[in-house]
């Protein structure tokens, strides 16, 4: 196979021979993996942004009957390089703008390699002291970035979806405890009803997180939003009161969880947190306010954008990703709670081998996972390498690129549908059919990759600038490619 560094005489399953007596089962394979990875990363700046039909057609080469006798491990890695690499999207590069997908900072890729080599189970301090210790360090730094008390709590998860689940589990425990119900002892069946308030532009993962926790659609009430998707706080008291009265509960004390959104997935708009917290607590002091901020929460790290999340520390819990705007490898979700006790109660786990001391951090007592990877290593590497100024610069730079895209589209005569306040740009190229054709043609052309969305009943190209690797030259190159396609399709 081309580019294979496999020794001709490699023995099948040689990696099953434990190290010793001069035998190193890792050395040649890791050298080959490093070569493959370096070639891939070197090609990223100029490669096709998406995946070609030819690459997709080669996927069956990975299939076939399971071998009876194991095959050469070097051949396995070469197969991944030859047919797997072309089947990846270039999201770690500077010209991928689909979803809200960050790249991976070089130091986090290197830290990830070390983490994999360490192969730590981050469930308990005894299983991996360094993993548990780094989680404490990482959360102390995150609390500082987001303006939370040092006494806050948190856990690391797969992504914002599960961070929402963890935070909302804490919220459920807290609001039921406020009305005298012990959820951990009595269970959810028979519990007092809880009302959930969300904005009308809530992200699709939030209802899923709520469903995992046992909340049905009938318990979720939607708050109207403005033209950019921001929740309108003045509607909260009446909708919350109506929900409580329908359950024959006192609106001033009924169990209530309100989910705020910062970083609308289409527009980047942020709900007005301070006003929401003040209005909600005025009418129901026991309400729990959760902030869903997969990428938008990081606006707090930027002096030029933090006004968008003003009042953030007034909320009770927060969910975000490190694998989006912090540009840490997948997967890396973050849950934080201003009051640590509800999270500890919701995530409690006991066993004879766990011990009963809080001398050290025991990660599995804070989050939904037990055995898992040591996610704190890459986050620690990113934060230590960037520092507060570097994180702020990363946010500002990508937002500036988004603003440049928007300016260039407007100057070319196309309509930008959103106020570009963060890193999201929605552009229409005329009617819905034309916009869809532009998006499809761009994905086939490969200079960059952007997806399509529907916003306020109109189709739009959605550009999300989330990668540290995006340069002004990338923005100019991609803009020219998009405008050329749009012009040819007129």
N, C-alpha and C positions, 0 to 999 in steps of 0.2 A: 504493500500500500504506500502511496506517496507520503513523504514527510515522516515515515515511521522511523523511530530510533530504536526499534526492538532488536536485541541481539538475535542473530540467526539461530543460535543453539540454546535459546531459553527453554527451560523445562516446564511443561504444563504444570500449573498449580505449585510452582516453586515458592510462592508466597505463603503456602501452608506449612512450610518448614520453619519452625521457630528460629529466631536468631541465636547464634552461638557458634563457637569453633570457627570464627572467621566468616560465617555466613551472615550477610545483611540482606534481608528480603525487601528492604525499603529503598536502598540507594538507587538502583538502576530505574525503578519505577518512578521514584520521585524526580529523578533527573529528567526522565521522559515527560512527566507531567509538567514540570517547570518549562521545558522547551515548548510544549503544546500551548501552555497558558501564555507564555511570552509572545509566541507567534500570533495568537488570537488577539491579544491586547494591542500588539503593534499594528494589526490590520484594521482595528476598529475605526480609527479616524476617517478612513476612506472606503469602508465597506458598505454594501447595500444595507439600508437601515432596517428593512423588514426581512422577510424570508421569501425566497424565490420559489416559483412552482417546481423548479428542478430539485431544489433542496427537499421540499415536501415529498416529492416522488421517491426519494431515496430512503425514507423512513422504514419501509419494509425490510431493509437490510439489517435492522436490529432485531427482527422477529425470527420466526422459524422454530423448530423443535428445541426444547431445552437440551443442551448437550449432555450425553451420558458421562463422558469423561471431560473434565475441565479443559479449557483452552488456554493458550498462551496469554498471560496477563498483559504483556506488551502489545499483543495484537488487539486486545480489548480496548486499550487506551488509544491505539491508532485508529480503530473504528470510530471511537467517539470524536476524534479530531476530524477525520475525513467526512463523516456524514452527520455528526452531531453538531459541530460548530456552525456549519452553514444553516442548520435548522434553528438557530437562536436569533432572536431579534437583537439589534445592536443597542440595547438599552443602557449599557455601561458607557456608551459614547456620547458625543455632544449633539447628535442630530436625531435623537429619539424623543418625541414629544407626546407619546401615547399614554393614556391613563394619567396618573400622577406617579411616575416611576423615576426614582433617582438613579444615578449611577453608583459607583462604589469608589470612594477615595482610595488612592494607592495604599496608604497605610492600613486601611481597613481590609483590603484584600490580603495584604501580607499578614496582618493580625489573624485573619480568618484561617489562613494556612497553618499558622502556629496553633490556633485553637483546635483545628481538626487533628493535627499531630498529637496534641496533648490528649484529645479524646476524653474530655472531662464530663462526668455526669453532674450537672449543676443543681441537683435536687437538694443536697444537704451540705453543710459545712464540712462534715467528716469525709464526704465523698470527694469534695473539691474545695479545700480552704481558699485557694486563690480566686475561684469563681464567686464564692459567696462574699469574700472581702471586696472584690471589684464591684459587685452589685451595690454595696453600701457606698462606695466612692462615687459610682455613677449617679446614684439617686441624690446624693448630696449636691453634686454639680447640677443635675437637672432641676432640683428644687430652687437652686440659686438662679438659674436661667429664667424659670417661670415665676419667680417671686413667691414661692410657697414656703411655709415655715419649715425649719429644719426637722421638726417633729412629724412631718408628713410621712406617709407610707407609700409603698408601690410594689409592683411586680413587673417582670419582663415576660412577654407573650409572643405568639407568632406574628401578630399584627394588631391594628386598631380594632378589628372585629372582636378578637378575644380580649383585648384590653377593655373594650366597652363591656363585654360580658362580666369581667372581673369587677369593674367599677360599679356596674349596675347591680351586681350581686351584693356588694357592700351597701349600695343605696337601699336595696330591698330590705336587707337586715336592719338598717338604721330606721327607716320610716315605720316599719312594723314595731320595732322596739319602742318607738315614741308613743305608740298607742297601747303599750303593755303586752305586745305579742312576742313571744320568744320563738323566732323562726327556726333556730338551730335545734330546739327541743321539740317543738310541736309540728314542724314541717309546713309546707306551703298549703296543703289541702286544709280548708277550713280557716285560712288566714283572712283577716279583714281585706277588703278590696283596695287596690292601689290604682290611682289614676296616673297615667303617663301623658305628659304634654310634649309634643315635638313640633318643630316648624313645618310648614307645608312643603318645604324643599329639603326635608330630612334625607340623608344619604340612605341608599337602599339597604346597607348593612345594619342600620340601627333597628329596624323592625325584626330582622333576623336575630340580632343579639337579644332583643326583648323576648322573642318567641322561645329561644333556648332557655330563658329563665322562667318561662311559664306564663308570660303575658300575651293575651290574645288581642286581636285587632279591635275588639269592642272596648278595651281598656285604654286605647291610645286615642287621644284627642289632638287634632292638628290646629296650630296657631297660624293665622294668615301671615303672609310675608309681603315685603315690598317688591319693587321692580327688579331688584338685584338678588332676591332670594333671602333677604334678612328678616328674621322674625320681628313682628310688630308688637312690642311689649304691652301696649295699652289693651290688647285683647286678652291678655293672660288672666286677669282677675275674674272676668265674667265666664270665660270658658271653664276655668278651674272650679268656680262656684257652681255652675250648672252641672258639672260632672259629680261634684260632691252631693248636691241636692238629689240627683237622680239615684244616688246610693243611700239616701237618707242619712247623710253624714254632715257634720259641722264643717263648712268650708274653711274655717280658721285652723282646723287641726286634722283634717282628713289626710291619710297617707298620700303623698304627692311626690312624684319624681318628674323633674323638668329637664329635657335634653336640649342643650344649646349646641349650635354648630358654628365652628370657626373654620372658614375655608370651604365655601360652597364648591362642590366638585365641578360645577360648570363655570361660575363667575369668579370664584375666590372670595366672595363677600363673607363677612363675619357678622354673626348676630351681636347686637349691642349688650355685652355681658353685664356691665355695671347696672344699666337700667333694668335689665331682666331680673337680676338678683335683688335689687332694691324693691321693685314692684312685687315680685313673688313673695319675698319674705315679709313684706308689709301685710299681706293678706293671709299668709300661712307661714309662720315662723319655723315650722318643722319640716318644710319642704326640702328635698335634696336636689341640688342643681348639678347636673353632669355636663361636661364640655366634651363634645366629640370633635377632635381636631387633628385628624390623620396627618395633614400637612399644615393647615392654617395655624395650629398652636405655635409653630416656630416663628410666627411673626413677632412673638414676645421677645425673641432674641435679637431683634433688629431695632436700633433706636429710631430708624425712619419708618418703621411699620408697627411698632408696639401699640400705637394709639388705636389700632384696629381691634385689639383684644384688651383694651383698657378695662380694668376691674376683674381681670382673670382670677386673682387670688381669692375673690369673694365666693367663687363656686366651691363645690365640695369634692368633685372628682374630675379626672382629666384622662383622655385617651389620645395617643398619638403614635406615630411610627418613627423609628430611626432610619428605616430603609427607604424613606421618601426623601425629605429635604436634608436630612443629615448625611445622606449618601453613605449609609452603612450597608453591607451585603444582606441579602435576604436570609432568614426572616428575622424581624426585629421590631416588636411592638412594645409600647410602654403604657402602663397604667399607673396613675398617681392619685392618691386620696389625701385631702387636707386633714382628715381625721383617720388615724391609722386603725383604731379599734374595730370599726365596722368591717374593714377589709380582713383583719385577722380573724374575726368571728366567722365571716362568710367563707373563708378559705381554710378553716381549721382542719387539721388532720392529726390523728394520734396513732401511735403504735409503740410497742415496747422498745424498738430500736431507735426511735426518734429522739428520746430524751425529753426533758421538760424544762430545759434551761433556755434563757434568751441571751446567754453570754455572747453567742455569735449569731449572725444572720442565717436562718434556715430557709432558703428560697421556696421550697415546696409548701411552706406554711403561709406564704404570702400570695401565691397565684394558683391558677387552675391546673398547671402541669406539675408532675412529679419529676420523672426522668426527662431531661431535656439538655440541649446544648448550652454551652457557656456563653450566652449572648452578650453578657456584659463586657467581654474582652474587646470586641470590635467597637462597641459604643465608647468604652474608655479610651481606646486608641484614637478614635475620631475626635472626641472632646479635648483630650490632652494635646493632640497635634494642632487642632484649630484654635483652641482657646476661645474666649468670649468674642474677641474681635474677629477671628476667623469665621465663626458661626454666623455672626452678623453680616460679614462681607459676602458669605455664600448666599444668604437670603437676599441681600440687596442686589447682588450681581444678577441672579436669576430673574428677579422682579424687573430689573432694568432691561434685560433681554426681552421679556414679555412686553414691556412698554414699547420697545423698538419695533417688534412685530406689529403691534397695534397701529403705531404711527405710520409705518410703511403701507399697511393695508388701506388705511384711511386715505393716505395720499394717492394711492393707486385707484381710488374710487369705490372701494368695497366697504361694506358696513360691518363695523365691529359692534357686536350686540351687548357687550358688558362693559361696565366701568372696570378698567384694568387696575385693580388695587394690589393684587399679589402676582402670582405667576401664571394665571389662567387667561387665555384669550379665546373668545368666540368670534368667528368671522363667517359671514354669509357671502356667497358669490352670486347672489340673485335669488332665483326660486329654489325650492327644496331639491328638485331634480338636478339642477346644475350644481348645487353644492355637493350633493352625493357623488356626482360624476367627477368633480375636482378631487374629492377625497380619495375615491377609488383609483383615479389616474395617478395621484401622488404616491399612493402605496405601491402601485405597480412600477413606478419610475424609480423609486428607491433612494432619492437624495436624502429625504427625511421621512419619518413616519408620524402621521397625525391621525387621530380618530374622528369620527362624526358623533354628534349628539343632537338631541332635540331640546331647545330652550324656548319657553313661552310659545310653543306650537310651531317653531321654525327650526329647520335643520341648519346645523352650523358645523364648521370644522373647529375642533377643540385642540388648542395648542397649550400644553403644560410644560413649562420650562423648569425642570427640577434637578438637572445634573450639573455637578461642579465642572464637568468637562466641556460644557457649551461655551463657545467663544463668540465674540462679535463677528468674526469671519464666518462661523457656522450660521449665525442668524442671517447674515447677508446672503450667503449661498442658498440657504433654505428659502428665504423670502423670494429670491429671484426664481427659483425652481417652481414655487407655488404660483407666483404671478404668471410665469410663462405658461403653465398648464391651464390656469384659469383663462388666460387670453386666447389660447388655442381652442378652448371649448365654447367660446362665445358664439 
